[in-house]
Amino acid sequence: MEFIFILLLIVVAIIVIFTMVNKFDVRNKGIQTEGEITQISPRTYTDAYGISHTTYYAQYQFTDENGMVYRGEKSLGSTRPSRTEGETVTVYYLPEKPERNDADF
């Protein structure tokens, strides 16, 4: 049982590190542009204790330097979002791979 717990911790650590490196890569090597929040949607799930939790997600879109439109999504957390649909946001993306992007909010 202890082995499974340690293995799970290692997997979670790898995922967290990969996510941080990816975000760092996009923010430091990427191009900055303006995007727009197109939708904010709540997602609710019920945990093992029967308690409901809601997390808000913002979908955004931006146009790359070649005029192609790309979309992304980012969690706004579990409190009512301070962002609104139609709001302009800063987006970072890798020019060689615009689907790798991150919005600044």
N, C-alpha and C positions, 0 to 999 in steps of 0.2 A: 504494500500500500504506500509506503514511504517513497518507493522508487517512482510510482506513478505521479505522486505529488511533485517530486523534484523534476520529473520529465515535463510535467505541465508548466511548472514555473519557467523552465528553460524555453519552452515553446513561446510562452507569453512574452518573455524577455526578448526573444528574437523578433517577434512581431513588433514590439514597441520600438526596438532599435531600428528596424527596417523602415518603419513609418517616420521616425525622426530624421533618418538619413535622407529619405525621399523628400520630405518637406524642406530640409536644409538645402538639398540639391536644387529643387525648383526655385526656392527663394533667392539663392545666391548665384545660380547660373542662368536663371530664367529671365525672360523679358517681362516687363511690367506693362500692363494695359488696364483699361477700364472695362468693367463688366457690369451686368445688371442682374439683380435678384429677380427671377421669374416666378418663383413660387416658394412659399413657406408651408411646410406640412408637418403635422404632428404624427408621431408613431408611438403607439401605446402597446405595452406588453405587460403581462402579469407574471410576477416572479413566483418562486416555489412556495412562498407563504401566502399567495393569493392577493398580494398588494400590486396595484396597477402603477406603472411608471410611464411617463410621457417624455419623449425627447423630440425637440423641434429640429427640422432639417431645412436648410435653404438650398434651393436649386438655383444656379446662376448660369449665365451664358456670356461668352465674350467672342470677339472676332480676332483671329490671329493676323500677323503681318501680311498674309497672302489672301485675306478676305474670307477665310473659311470660319464658320461659326462652330464653336465647341461649347460643351456644357460640363458642369461640375456640380458637386454637392458637398455640403459641409454641415456638420452638426452645430447647432446654436446652443445646445445644452438643454436642461430640463426646466428652466424658468421661462416665463413668457418672453418671446424674442423682442429685442429692442429694434431689430431690423424690420423693414417692410418691403413688400413686393414692389418692384419698380425702382428701388434704391440702387444707386451707383456704388460699386465696390471696386477695390483694386484687386486685380488678378495677376498672378505670376504663372508663366508657363514656359516649358522648354521648347524652343523654336523647332527642333528636330522631332519633337514628340509632344504636340500641344495637348494631347489627352492627359498628360501629366501636368496638372495645374493645381493651384491652391489660391483661394480667395482670402483676402485680408479682413477678417472680422471675427 
